[in-house]
Amino acid sequence: MKTLLQATHFAVFDEFLPTGMRGRLWDYIQSDDLRPVDAKGSNGAFRKGDGSPLAGPTYLSEPIRSETSWRGFPSEGTMDLFVAALRDAAADFAPWIGRFAEDWRCFSARAYLYGRGDALSWHDDSSGRAGSYAYFVQPSWSASYGGELHVADASLRPDPCKPAGAAKREVRQSLVTRHLLTAGCGRFIVPKPNRLVVMSSGALHAVRRVETDAGDWVRGSISGFFLKPT
């Protein structure tokens, strides 16, 4: 793993996994139980205009959750390779996410495939989370394909809001828009294969839409959250 960039609220690491392991993961997630993200419902930050990315099952780094839809580690599947690698490297990410058992108790891992026209709206992954990450697993990518991860300047962090349900999402988006328009600056990160991005809780970020130039290529990522102790 090579450190490419370090900022106060995120960091970028290249060559995270051995080539053979990344290849196995890529083959696996394409055959896993992938389903369209319901952008009209309550599926995180995805909104109606974000297209229809495909998402796989959610895995956890610790067998501490009772929901049958979340698979604890070890799951006896190929995703265990990634979960184990991220667990082993987690101490290196302490400046951005804190320390295991003190600041977070486990992390989730879920595969996403973004095709032409797919995107992810601005959000901050703050509620109950010490941080988040995105790992790019597709074997190849071009600069003309889009799909960059955008991270706003560290000073742009929306204030907390209390409305529940759909109202909370709409209020949150209004706050995000206001803060982004205050300065309107940040960084973009190309989804280079075998690249890992780790972000602190509250870091505003979004996924740029995958361009038509991508053709049949898809942006493949494994993303998740470092969950705070309860």
N, C-alpha and C positions, 0 to 999 in steps of 0.2 A: 504494500500500500504506500503510495506516494502522496504527500501533502502538496496540493496545487495552490490553494488559496485559503487564508484565514481572515475572517472579519469578526467583529464583536458578536454578531448574531447568526453567523453561519460559517461553514467550512466546506471545502471541496477536496475530495481525495480521489486519485486515479489508481488504476490497476488494483482494485480492491480484492478481486478473486483471481485464482489461477485460471488460465484460459479454458482448460478442460472442464472445470467446475461450472464456469459461466455457461459453457455450451450445454451442459446437462440441464442446468436451470432453464435455459431458453427452450429447449425441447420439451421440458416438463410443463412449464406454465401454459404453453400453447395447447396442451392436451388436457389441462386441468378443467375443473367445472367452471368455465368462464360464462358470465352472464352480463347483459347490458346494464349499465348503471342507470338507476331510475332517477333521472335529473328532475323529474316533476315532484318527487317525494322528498324524503328527509335524509337522503344519502349524502351526509357531510356538506361539502362546499359546492358540489355539482349543482348547476342551475339549468333551466330549460334550454338555454342557448348553447350549452357546452357539447352538444352532440350526444353520441352514444358509445363512450368508451366501454370496453369489456373489463370486468373485474372477477377475480377468482375468490376462493375461500379465504378467510382470515385465519392466520396462524399466530400463536403466542409463544414467547420465549420461555414461559414458565407454565406448568399445568395447574394454574390457580383459578381458572374461570369455569363456572359450571355450565354455561351455555353450550349446547351441543353443536351450534353452528361455528364456534370458535375452536380451532384445533390446537391443543397444547403440545409443547415440545417434551419428548420427541414424538412426532406424528408418524414415524416410520415411512415417511415419503421423502422425495427429493428436496422439498423446500427446507428440510432439516439442515442441508448443507449451508444454505444462506443464513439461517437463524443461528447456527453454531458459529459461523464466521463473524457475524455481527456481535454476538455475545462476547467472543474472544477479544474483539477490538473496542468494546464499549468504553473501557477505561480511558482510551485515547480521546474520547469525545466529551469528557467531563467539563471542559471549559464552556461548552455550549448546552449540555443537557444535565449536568450534575452527575452524581455518583449513584450506582446501583444500591438499592435498599435504603438509601438516605433520601434521594430526590426522585427516584423512580423505582418501580417494583418489577416491571416487565416491559417488553415492547411487542407490538403487533407487526405482522408482515402480510401484505396482500399484493398480488400481482395485478397490473393494469396494462391493457393494450389500447393505445390511442391510434386510430386510423385517420384518414383524411377528414378534416372538418371537426375533429374532436379537440377539446380544450378543458381547462379547469379554471373556474373563476377565482378572483382574489379572496384569500382567507388567511387566518393566522394560527390555526391549530393550538389554541391556548387553553380551552376548557379541560381541566383535569389532566393536562399533558405537560411534561417537562421539556418536550421537544419533538421533532419529527425528522424523517429522513426520506430520501429517494435514491434508489439505485437503478442505473440504466443497464438493462440486460440484453437488449437487441444486438445482433452481431455486427450491424453496420448502420451508418447514418450519414446524411449529407447536410451541409449548411443550408441548402435550399429547402429542406423538408420542414422547417419550423420546429415546434414542440419544445422550445427552450423553456427552462424554468426561470421565471422572473422573481427576484427577491427585492423588495423595496428597501429604501434606506432605513437604517436602524432607528432613526428618530420617529419614523411613521408607525406608531402603534395605536390602534383604536382604543378608546376608553371602553371599559366594560359596560354591558347593557343588560337589563333584567327581563325584558319581555320573553315569553315562552313560545315554543312551537314556531309556526310559520311567521308570526309577527316578529319574533326574535331574529330570524334570518333576514327579514327585510330591513329591520332597524340596523342590524349589523352591517349589511351591505351599504346602507346610507353613510354610516360612520366610516367604513373603509374608503368609499369614494371621496368623502370630505378630506380624509387624511392624505390620500394619494394625490389629490389635486392641490394640497398645500405646498408640496415641493415637487412632486412628480419625477422622482429620480430613484435610481437603484442599480442593480446588477442583473445581467442575464447569464445563464449557464447552459451551454449547449449539451444536449443529452448524449454525450460521447459514451460509447460502449464501455462498460466496466468502471464507470464513474459513480461515486457515492457522494451525496450532498447531505450534510447534517445541519439542522436548523434549530435554534432556540425557540422555546415557547413564545408566541407573540410576534414572531417574524412574519410580516405580510408577504405572501408569495402567490404565484399563479402559474399555470402552464399555458404557454402560447399555443394557438390553434395549429394543428398539423396541416401543412399546405397540400394543395393538389399535386404539387411536384413529387410528393412522396409516393404516388402511385399505390402499389400494393404493399409497400413497406409500412410497418407499424412501429410506433414508439413503445417499447416494452419497458416497464419499470416494476420494481418491487418497492412499495412505500409502506410506511407505518408510523406509529407514535410510541414515544416513551411515556408510559402511563404513571402518573404520580401515585404514591401510596394512599390508601384509603383508610 
